[in-house]
Amino acid sequence: MKTVVFIIFCLLFIKATSQDLQEGFTYLETGRYPEAERFFKNVIHIYPTNKTALLCYGRAIGLNGNAPKAKMIFTDLVKTYPENFELALNYAESLLWNRDFVEAQSHYEKLIHSAPESFSALLGYANTLSNLKKYSEALIVVHKALAIDSVNTNALISRKYIRLGQAAQWQKEGKIHEAINIIQSNFMDFPNDQDSLLNLINIYLITNQLDFARQAYETITDRVTRDTGLALLAHKQSNDKEALLIAEKVYAFAKASSTPLSIIKASERYVQALIWNAHYKKAETVLKTLHLKYLDSIWVWSLEATLYTYRGQFSKSIETYQHILQKDSTSFDGNLGIANAYRAKGQPNLAKTYALKTLTYYPAQRDAQQLINILQTELQPTLQSIVNQTTDNGGNEAYAYHVSATFPISHHLKASVGYAYRTTENVNTFEMAKTQTFQGGASYRIHHNTWAESDIQLIKATIGQNDYTGVTGKLSITARPWALQYLKVGYQRELQNFNATLINESLYLNNYSLNYNMGTTYGLGWYTGYTYTHQTDGNTRNLLFTSLYYHFTKKPLIKGGINYQYLSFNEQVPALYFSPEKYHAIEIFTELSGKLHKINYYANTAIGYQFVNEDPSSFAFRLEGRLSYQFATSLQLGIYGKYSNVASATATGFEFMDLGLKLNWRL
């Protein structure tokens, strides 16, 4: 209750000493607390026992920031004058200055018991309850104070902030409708109140009510606050170009005509918008200027750490966040930022540690809770089931069912088991076969984002009255050697089971592969995969696939590019499987993926030409699509389909189609 100054009491004693105290009262009334402190210090030097001067001196130093000393003065005064109600009120207020809220509550309750109609006591008690986050009780008490003085500005302001505190509490409890209503009730006392608008906007952003957030932002009177908010909103609506346009304008405006705090706010949003739009060089240039201007400011370092994260330089991002935490161990940006950086780098245990630290300093903080939920979700067992049908224009039809389960033992070790049943038949020759596969495997995080994966499969194949068993499996290492680059090397032994004839041949493929993907910060990428295959019939195969692509948009993700494929077999066995001496294919492709509410979607289309040996070129076309619905956080059901006439996609080189139903369930 800094604003509640009991000058009335002091005025009753304006002539209590031979020196006129009016000058000191004026300093207190006008908020000139340093001058008031000096004035009354001089008075009590001459009159050390003057009650009025001591009271005013205590208020002056308390309101000037020295709360402990003010409390000592009022403690001595209430001991000397235990029956003086006004001194008791000032002592209670000094407890608030010192944040001794529990003691203040007890003291105010005694004051209200002795003077239930005291406006000052009621208002102080309401503010105490608010600081103790007892908002419902605080509202009841502040309404009692307003019943005594309905137009008191201090009481109306207190009620406003009590309502905002109650709204924040309800929002954390999921009572969104109640939180919005209580904030809106502030507008009856303070039309278009900016604090209430910003709190309302925060709830709209958290609950993804972006249209309401935009309407509220547009009523903000301060241009920098409004436009930096609209830039953030544009980013959340996946319109980063608009976000940058708004941020550029408000940045220029702030530098020309705003306060230092507004310049910081506009500068921060401008750099963020540059990063969102992948203008990293420009963001780096602006950050250098900000470092020179604001020296070792945490908010500038936080922006730099964000830039490193977007560039995929997670080690540098972590180093920067560590610098922030050395300066301020309670920094929200530092703790949550380093938590996200550790997760991206592949250190989930450290990510969880810092996410929990964030919640220690900022209880129930939404982003920290979401990160912990994600980390906990990664440790939940999952069950996947797939039913599918494949056909080609050579008369082959196959039906398959596959179920698998993954059991994370820790963030570094996962185990898996699976079972698959597949039947295949040629409707022209009536040849039929079935296979059963039992699988067990494990994956281990060797270091950060480097994983070793392996599994072994026992296969039982039945063709007519004959059957046989075999062993297949795979071993691979997947790593991220540099920022935005991924490497995978592996070995896989598989049974060629596309049709019954091939299953009858008991033909196994031993594949040795190397896959490398190089991304860039400006959307261009290059993927290359090479596989050398040695087959149990003595034949060998070379397969090269390379793709140059570009990301046009992020949300939804739209990607396009050019693919090239080369295939060659050492021996040609056309009667049994597609095995050209040389095969080339070149195609252009587009890819679309994203999420709309609870629906995830993906589509990939590619068209081009393929060349088999010396034959004339032929048209090549591939189409793939997936659609899934999230019934709950743990349950997702989807359908998928594939079509291709690319010769190397099948054993026979004809048209091929695959349709399936897929279920994912986190246990």
C-alpha positions in Angstrom: 0.0 0.0 0.0 2.8 2.3 -1.0 0.3 4.9 -2.2 -1.6 5.0 1.1 0.1 7.8 3.1 -1.5 8.7 6.4 -0.9 12.4 6.0 -4.2 13.1 7.8 -2.7 11.8 11.0 0.5 13.9 10.5 -1.5 17.1 9.8 -3.2 16.8 13.3 0.3 17.4 14.7 1.5 20.0 12.3 2.6 22.2 15.2 3.9 19.5 17.4 7.3 21.0 17.5 8.6 24.5 17.3 9.7 23.8 13.7 7.0 23.8 11.0 6.6 20.3 9.5 4.5 21.3 6.5 7.5 21.2 4.2 8.1 17.5 5.0 4.4 16.7 4.7 4.4 18.2 1.2 7.4 16.0 0.2 5.5 12.9 1.4 2.2 14.0 -0.4 4.0 14.6 -3.7 6.1 11.4 -3.6 9.5 13.1 -3.1 10.6 10.5 -0.6 14.4 11.2 -0.6 13.7 14.8 0.3 11.2 13.7 2.9 13.7 11.3 4.4 16.4 14.0 4.8 13.9 16.5 6.2 12.5 14.3 8.9 15.9 12.9 9.8 17.0 16.5 10.6 13.9 17.0 12.7 14.3 13.9 14.8 18.0 14.8 15.3 16.7 17.8 17.2 13.5 16.2 18.6 14.4 12.4 18.9 11.2 11.5 20.7 8.7 13.4 18.5 6.1 10.8 17.6 4.9 12.7 14.4 8.4 13.2 13.1 9.3 9.5 13.8 6.2 8.3 12.0 6.8 10.5 9.0 10.5 9.5 8.9 9.6 5.8 9.0 7.2 6.3 6.1 9.7 8.3 4.1 12.5 5.7 4.4 10.1 2.8 3.8 8.6 4.4 0.7 12.2 5.3 -0.4 13.1 1.6 -0.4 14.6 0.9 3.0 11.9 -1.4 4.2 13.9 -3.2 7.0 14.8 0.1 8.7 11.2 1.4 8.5 10.0 -1.8 10.1 12.4 -1.3 13.0 11.2 2.3 13.6 7.5 1.3 13.6 8.3 -1.7 15.8 9.7 0.7 18.4 6.8 3.1 18.1 4.1 0.5 18.6 6.0 -0.8 21.7 6.1 2.8 23.0 2.5 3.6 22.0 0.7 0.1 22.0 -2.8 1.6 21.9 -2.2 4.0 19.0 -4.2 2.7 16.1 -2.6 4.9 13.4 0.9 3.7 14.4 -0.4 0.1 14.3 -1.6 0.7 10.8 1.8 2.0 9.7 3.5 -1.0 11.4 1.3 -3.3 9.4 2.2 -1.5 6.2 5.9 -1.9 7.0 5.3 -5.6 7.2 4.0 -5.5 3.6 7.0 -3.5 2.5 9.2 -6.3 4.0 7.1 -9.0 2.4 6.3 -10.5 5.8 2.8 -11.4 4.6 2.0 -14.1 7.1 2.8 -11.8 10.0 1.0 -9.0 8.3 -2.2 -11.1 7.9 -2.2 -11.8 11.7 -1.6 -8.1 12.5 -4.3 -6.9 10.1 -6.8 -9.4 11.5 -6.3 -7.9 15.0 -6.8 -4.3 13.6 -10.0 -5.2 11.8 -11.3 -7.0 14.9 -10.8 -3.7 16.9 -11.9 -1.4 14.1 -14.1 -3.4 11.6 -15.0 -0.2 9.7 -11.5 1.0 9.2 -11.0 1.5 5.4 -7.2 1.5 5.7 -7.1 -1.7 7.7 -9.5 -3.4 5.3 -7.5 -2.3 2.2 -4.2 -3.4 3.8 -5.7 -6.7 4.7 -7.0 -7.3 1.2 -3.6 -6.5 -0.3 -2.0 -8.9 2.2 -4.3 -11.7 1.3 -3.6 -11.0 -2.4 0.1 -11.3 -1.8 -0.6 -14.7 -0.1 -2.5 -15.7 -3.3 -5.7 -16.0 -1.3 -7.6 -14.1 -4.0 -11.1 -15.2 -3.2 -10.8 -13.9 0.4 -9.0 -10.8 -0.8 -11.9 -9.9 -3.1 -14.4 -10.2 -0.2 -12.3 -7.9 1.9 -11.6 -5.3 -0.8 -15.4 -5.2 -1.5 -15.9 -4.3 2.2 -13.4 -1.5 1.8 -15.2 -0.2 -1.3 -18.5 -0.3 0.6 -17.0 2.3 2.9 -15.4 4.4 0.1 -16.7 3.3 -3.3 -14.6 5.7 -5.4 -11.3 5.3 -3.7 -8.7 5.0 -6.4 -6.3 2.9 -4.3 -9.0 0.4 -3.5 -10.2 0.1 -7.1 -6.6 -0.5 -8.2 -6.1 -3.1 -5.6 -9.3 -4.9 -6.7 -8.0 -4.8 -10.3 -4.8 -6.6 -9.4 -6.5 -9.0 -7.1 -8.8 -10.0 -10.0 -5.8 -10.4 -12.3 -4.1 -12.6 -9.7 -7.3 -14.7 -9.4 -7.5 -14.9 -13.2 -3.9 -16.2 -13.4 -4.7 -18.8 -10.8 -7.8 -20.0 -12.6 -6.0 -20.1 -15.9 -3.4 -22.5 -14.4 -6.3 -24.6 -13.1 -7.9 -24.7 -16.5 -10.8 -22.5 -15.6 -10.4 -20.4 -18.8 -13.9 -19.1 -19.0 -13.9 -17.9 -15.4 -10.5 -16.3 -15.9 -11.6 -14.3 -18.9 -14.8 -13.1 -17.2 -13.1 -11.8 -14.1 -10.5 -9.9 -16.2 -13.3 -8.4 -18.3 -15.0 -7.2 -15.1 -12.0 -4.8 -14.6 -13.2 -2.8 -17.6 -16.2 -1.5 -15.7 -13.8 0.4 -13.3 -11.0 1.1 -15.9 -12.3 1.1 -19.5 -9.7 -0.3 -21.9 -7.3 -0.9 -19.0 -3.9 -1.9 -20.6 -2.9 -4.3 -17.8 -6.1 -6.2 -18.0 -5.9 -6.3 -21.8 -2.4 -7.8 -21.8 -3.5 -10.4 -19.2 -6.5 -11.2 -21.4 -4.3 -11.5 -24.5 -2.0 -13.9 -22.6 -4.9 -16.3 -22.0 -6.0 -16.0 -25.6 -2.5 -16.9 -26.8 -2.2 -19.8 -24.4 -5.6 -21.2 -25.4 -4.9 -20.5 -29.1 -7.8 -18.1 -29.4 -5.8 -16.1 -31.9 -8.7 -14.1 -33.4 -9.7 -12.8 -30.0 -6.0 -12.0 -29.3 -5.8 -9.9 -32.4 -8.9 -7.9 -31.5 -7.5 -7.3 -28.0 -4.1 -6.3 -29.4 -5.7 -3.7 -31.7 -7.2 -1.9 -28.7 -3.8 -1.4 -27.0 -2.9 2.3 -27.0 0.8 2.0 -26.8 2.1 1.4 -30.4 5.2 -0.5 -29.4 3.3 -2.9 -27.1 0.5 -3.3 -29.7 2.7 -3.9 -32.8 5.3 -6.2 -31.1 2.3 -8.2 -30.0 0.8 -8.3 -33.5 4.1 -9.5 -34.8 4.2 -12.3 -32.3 0.6 -13.2 -33.3 1.5 -13.3 -37.0 4.3 -15.7 -36.1 1.9 -17.9 -34.2 -0.4 -17.9 -37.2 2.5 -19.1 -39.4 2.8 -15.8 -41.2 6.4 -15.0 -40.5 6.7 -12.5 -43.4 4.0 -10.4 -41.9 5.6 -10.7 -38.5 8.9 -9.3 -39.9 7.1 -6.5 -41.8 5.4 -5.3 -38.6 8.5 -5.8 -36.5 10.6 -3.7 -38.9 8.2 -0.8 -38.8 7.8 -0.8 -35.0 11.6 -1.1 -34.6 12.1 2.0 -36.7 9.4 3.9 -34.9 10.8 2.9 -31.4 14.3 4.1 -32.3 13.0 7.4 -33.5 10.4 8.3 -30.8 10.1 5.9 -27.9 11.3 5.3 -24.4 14.4 3.2 -23.6 12.1 0.3 -22.4 10.1 0.4 -25.6 13.2 0.4 -27.8 14.3 -2.8 -26.0 10.9 -4.4 -26.6 10.9 -3.4 -30.3 14.6 -4.5 -30.8 13.9 -7.9 -29.2 10.9 -8.6 -31.4 12.7 -7.4 -34.5 15.6 -9.8 -33.9 13.1 -12.6 -33.2 11.3 -11.9 -36.5 14.6 -12.0 -38.4 15.3 -15.4 -36.9 11.8 -16.7 -37.7 12.4 -15.7 -41.3 15.9 -17.3 -41.4 17.6 -13.9 -41.9 20.4 -15.1 -39.7 23.1 -12.9 -41.0 21.0 -9.8 -40.5 20.0 -10.9 -37.0 23.7 -11.5 -36.2 24.5 -7.9 -37.4 21.7 -6.4 -35.2 22.8 -8.5 -32.2 26.4 -7.1 -32.5 25.0 -3.6 -32.3 22.7 -4.5 -29.3 25.7 -6.1 -27.5 27.6 -2.8 -27.8 24.7 -0.7 -26.7 23.4 -2.8 -23.9 26.7 -4.4 -22.9 26.1 -7.6 -20.9 22.3 -7.6 -20.9 20.6 -11.0 -20.4 17.9 -10.3 -23.0 20.5 -9.8 -25.7 22.3 -13.0 -24.8 19.0 -14.8 -24.8 18.4 -13.7 -28.4 21.8 -14.9 -29.4 21.1 -18.3 -27.9 17.9 -18.4 -29.8 19.8 -17.7 -33.0 22.2 -20.6 -32.3 19.3 -22.9 -31.7 17.6 -22.0 -35.0 20.9 -22.6 -36.8 21.2 -26.1 -35.1 24.3 -25.0 -33.2 23.1 -26.4 -29.9 26.4 -26.5 -28.1 26.9 -22.8 -28.7 23.3 -22.2 -27.6 24.0 -24.1 -24.3 27.2 -22.1 -23.7 25.2 -18.9 -24.1 22.5 -20.0 -21.8 25.1 -21.0 -19.2 26.5 -17.5 -19.4 23.0 -16.1 -18.7 22.5 -18.4 -15.7 25.9 -17.3 -14.3 24.5 -13.8 -14.2 21.1 -14.8 -13.0 20.4 -18.3 -11.8 16.6 -17.6 -11.7 16.4 -16.4 -15.3 13.4 -17.8 -17.1 14.9 -17.6 -20.6 18.1 -19.1 -19.2 16.6 -22.1 -17.5 13.9 -23.0 -20.1 16.2 -22.1 -23.0 19.0 -24.4 -21.9 16.4 -27.1 -21.2 15.2 -27.0 -24.8 18.7 -26.8 -26.1 19.8 -29.9 -24.1 16.8 -31.8 -25.4 17.6 -30.8 -29.0 21.2 -31.8 -28.5 20.1 -35.3 -27.3 20.7 -34.8 -23.5 17.2 -35.4 -22.1 18.2 -35.9 -18.5 19.8 -32.4 -18.3 16.8 -31.0 -20.2 14.5 -32.4 -17.5 16.8 -31.0 -14.7 16.5 -27.4 -16.1 12.8 -27.7 -16.9 12.2 -28.6 -13.2 14.4 -25.7 -12.2 12.2 -23.4 -14.3 9.1 -24.7 -12.5 10.9 -24.1 -9.1 11.2 -20.4 -9.9 8.0 -20.1 -12.0 5.5 -22.6 -10.7 3.0 -24.1 -13.2 4.8 -22.4 -16.1 3.1 -23.8 -19.2 6.1 -24.2 -21.5 8.2 -25.9 -18.9 5.4 -28.3 -18.0 4.9 -29.1 -21.7 8.6 -29.9 -22.0 8.5 -32.2 -19.0 5.4 -33.9 -20.4 7.2 -34.5 -23.7 10.2 -36.0 -21.9 7.9 -38.2 -19.9 6.0 -39.3 -23.0 9.3 -40.5 -24.5 9.5 -43.0 -21.7 6.1 -44.4 -22.2 5.6 -47.8 -23.9 4.0 -47.6 -27.4 2.0 -50.1 -29.4 1.7 -49.9 -33.1 -0.5 -52.0 -35.4 -0.6 -52.0 -39.2 -3.0 -53.8 -41.6 -2.3 -53.3 -45.2 -2.9 -54.7 -48.7 -0.5 -54.5 -51.7 -1.3 -55.2 -55.3 0.4 -54.9 -58.7 -0.7 -55.3 -62.3 1.2 -58.6 -62.5 -1.6 -60.3 -60.5 0.1 -60.3 -57.2 -1.9 -59.6 -54.1 -0.7 -59.5 -50.5 -2.3 -58.9 -47.2 -0.3 -58.3 -44.0 -0.8 -57.6 -40.4 2.0 -56.3 -38.2 2.0 -55.4 -34.5 5.0 -54.1 -32.5 5.7 -52.7 -29.1 8.5 -50.4 -27.9 9.5 -50.3 -24.3 11.8 -47.4 -23.3 13.9 -48.5 -20.4 15.5 -45.1 -20.1 16.2 -42.1 -22.3 19.2 -44.0 -23.6 17.9 -47.5 -24.1 14.8 -48.9 -25.8 13.7 -52.4 -26.4 11.1 -53.6 -29.0 9.3 -56.8 -30.0 7.0 -57.5 -32.9 5.1 -60.0 -34.9 4.0 -59.9 -38.5 1.8 -62.2 -40.6 1.7 -61.9 -44.4 0.0 -63.8 -47.2 0.7 -63.3 -50.9 -1.0 -64.9 -53.9 -0.9 -64.5 -57.7 -4.4 -64.6 -59.0 -3.2 -65.7 -62.4 -1.0 -68.6 -61.4 -2.8 -69.4 -58.1 0.6 -69.6 -56.5 0.4 -68.7 -52.8 2.7 -68.2 -49.8 2.6 -66.9 -46.3 5.3 -65.7 -43.9 5.4 -65.2 -40.1 8.0 -63.0 -38.5 9.0 -62.7 -34.9 11.1 -59.7 -34.1 13.1 -58.4 -31.1 15.4 -55.5 -31.0 17.0 -52.6 -29.1 18.3 -49.1 -29.7 20.9 -47.4 -27.6 21.9 -43.7 -27.4 25.7 -43.9 -27.7 26.2 -40.1 -27.3 23.7 -37.3 -27.5 22.0 -37.7 -30.9 24.0 -40.8 -31.9 22.0 -44.0 -31.8 22.9 -47.6 -32.4 19.9 -49.8 -33.4 19.7 -53.5 -34.0 17.1 -56.2 -34.3 16.8 -59.8 -35.2 13.9 -61.5 -36.9 13.0 -65.2 -37.1 11.0 -65.9 -40.2 8.9 -69.0 -41.0 7.8 -69.2 -44.7 5.2 -71.6 -46.1 4.7 -72.3 -49.8 2.1 -75.0 -50.4 3.2 -78.0 -48.5 6.8 -76.8 -48.1 8.1 -74.5 -45.5 11.5 -73.2 -44.2 12.8 -70.9 -41.5 15.4 -68.2 -41.7 17.0 -65.4 -39.8 17.1 -61.7 -40.9 17.9 -58.5 -39.0 19.6 -55.2 -39.1 22.3 -53.1 -37.4 22.7 -49.4 -37.9 24.2 -46.2 -36.4 22.5 -42.9 -36.9 24.3 -39.7 -36.0 24.2 -35.9 -36.4 27.9 -35.2 -36.9 27.4 -31.4 -37.6 24.6 -28.9 -37.4 21.7 -29.7 -39.7 23.5 -32.8 -41.0 22.5 -36.5 -40.5 24.4 -39.7 -41.3 23.3 -43.3 -41.2 25.3 -46.4 -41.9 23.9 -49.8 -41.6 23.6 -53.4 -42.6 20.3 -55.2 -43.2 19.5 -58.8 -44.1 16.1 -59.3 -45.5 14.0 -61.9 -47.3 12.8 -61.0 -50.8 9.1 -61.7 -50.2 7.2 -59.5 -52.7 5.5 -62.5 -54.3 5.1 -66.3 -53.8 7.7 -67.2 -56.4 10.4 -65.1 -54.7 9.5 -66.6 -51.3 9.8 -70.0 -52.8 13.3 -69.2 -53.9 14.4 -68.4 -50.3 16.3 -65.4 -51.7 18.0 -63.2 -49.0 19.4 -59.8 -49.6 22.4 -58.5 -47.6 22.3 -54.7 -47.8 25.1 -52.4 -46.8 24.0 -48.8 -46.9 25.1 -45.2 -46.3 22.7 -42.3 -46.1 23.6 -38.7 -45.7 21.4 -35.6 -45.5 22.8 -32.1 -45.5 20.5 -29.3 -44.5 21.1 -25.5 -44.6 19.6 -22.6 -42.6 18.2 -21.1 -45.8 15.9 -24.1 -46.8 18.1 -25.9 -49.3 19.0 -29.5 -48.6 20.7 -32.5 -50.3 20.0 -36.2 -49.5 22.1 -39.0 -50.8 21.7 -42.7 -50.1 23.8 -45.6 -51.5 23.1 -49.3 -51.0 25.3 -52.2 -52.0 23.5 -55.6 -52.0 24.9 -59.1 -52.1 22.2 -61.7 -52.7 22.2 -65.3 -51.7 21.9 -66.3 -55.3 25.2 -64.7 -56.0 23.9 -61.6 -57.7 24.9 -58.1 -56.6 23.1 -54.8 -56.8 24.1 -51.1 -56.7 21.5 -48.6 -55.8 22.1 -44.8 -55.6 19.4 -42.3 -54.8 20.0 -38.6 -54.5 17.7 -35.6 -53.9 18.2 -31.9 -54.1 15.3 -30.1 -52.3 14.1 -26.8 -51.0 11.7 -25.9 -48.2 9.3 -23.3 -49.5 7.3 -22.9 -46.3 7.4 -24.2 -42.7 3.7 -24.4 -41.6 2.5 -26.3 -43.4 5.7 -27.7 -44.6 6.0 -27.5 -48.4 9.0 -29.0 -50.0 10.0 -29.6 -53.6 13.0 -30.7 -55.6 14.7 -33.1 -58.0 15.4 -36.8 -57.5 17.8 -39.0 -59.4 18.0 -42.8 -59.0 20.5 -45.3 -60.5 20.2 -49.1 -60.2 22.3 -51.9 -61.7 22.6 -55.6 -61.2 25.7 -57.7 -62.0 23.5 -60.5 -63.5 20.2 -60.2 -65.2 17.5 -62.6 -64.0 14.4 -61.1 -65.6 12.3 -64.3 -65.3 12.5 -64.1 -61.5 12.9 -60.4 -60.5 13.6 -57.0 -62.0 17.4 -56.9 -62.5 18.4 -54.5 -65.3 22.0 -54.0 -66.2 21.4 -50.3 -65.7 18.4 -48.3 -64.8 18.1 -44.5 -64.4 15.2 -42.4 -63.2 14.9 -38.6 -62.8 11.8 -36.9 -61.4 10.6 -33.7 -59.8 8.6 -34.0 -56.6 6.6 -31.9 -54.2 5.8 -32.7 -50.5 3.2 -31.3 -48.2 2.8 -32.1 -44.5 1.3 -30.4 -41.5 -1.3 -30.5 -38.7 -4.8 -29.0 -38.6 -6.3 -29.3 -35.2 -6.2 -33.0 -34.4 -5.6 -34.1 -38.0 -2.1 -34.8 -39.3 -1.6 -35.0 -43.1 1.2 -35.8 -45.6 1.3 -36.0 -49.3 4.1 -36.6 -51.8 3.9 -36.6 -55.6 6.7 -37.2 -58.0 6.7 -37.3 -61.9 9.5 -37.9 -64.3 11.1 -40.4 -66.7 12.8 -43.7 -66.2 15.3 -45.5 -68.5 15.8 -49.3 -68.5 18.9 -50.5 -70.2 18.8 -49.1 -73.8 15.0 -49.1 -74.0 13.2 -45.8 -74.8 12.3 -43.7 -71.8 8.9 -44.2 -70.1 6.8 -42.0 -67.8 7.3 -42.5 -64.1 4.8 -41.4 -61.4 4.6 -41.9 -57.7 2.0 -40.8 -55.2 1.9 -41.2 -51.4 -0.5 -39.9 -48.8 -1.2 -40.3 -45.1 -4.0 -39.0 -42.9 -4.3 -39.5 -39.2 -6.6 -38.4 -36.4 -5.5 -37.8 -32.8 -8.4 -39.2 -30.7 -6.4 -38.5 -27.5 -2.9 -37.7 -26.5 -2.1 -41.4 -26.4 -4.2 -42.7 -29.3 -3.8 -42.0 -33.0 -5.5 -43.7 -36.0 -4.5 -43.2 -39.6 -4.8 -44.4 -43.2 -2.1 -44.4 -45.9 -1.8 -45.2 -49.5 1.0 -45.5 -52.1 1.0 -45.8 -55.9 4.0 -46.2 -58.1 4.9 -47.3 -61.6 8.7 -46.8 -61.0 10.3 -50.0 -62.2 12.7 -50.5 -59.3 9.9 -50.1 -56.7 8.7 -53.7 -57.4 10.2 -57.0 -58.3 8.3 -57.2 -61.6 8.6 -53.6 -62.7 4.9 -53.0 -63.1 2.4 -50.8 -61.4 2.2 -51.2 -57.6 -0.3 -50.0 -54.9 -0.2 -50.2 -51.2 -3.2 -49.3 -48.9 -3.1 -49.6 -45.1 -4.6 -48.7 -41.7 -2.3 -47.7 -38.9 -2.9 -47.5 -35.1 -0.5 -45.9 -32.6 -1.2 -46.2 -28.9 0.9 -45.0 -26.0 0.3 -47.2 -23.1 
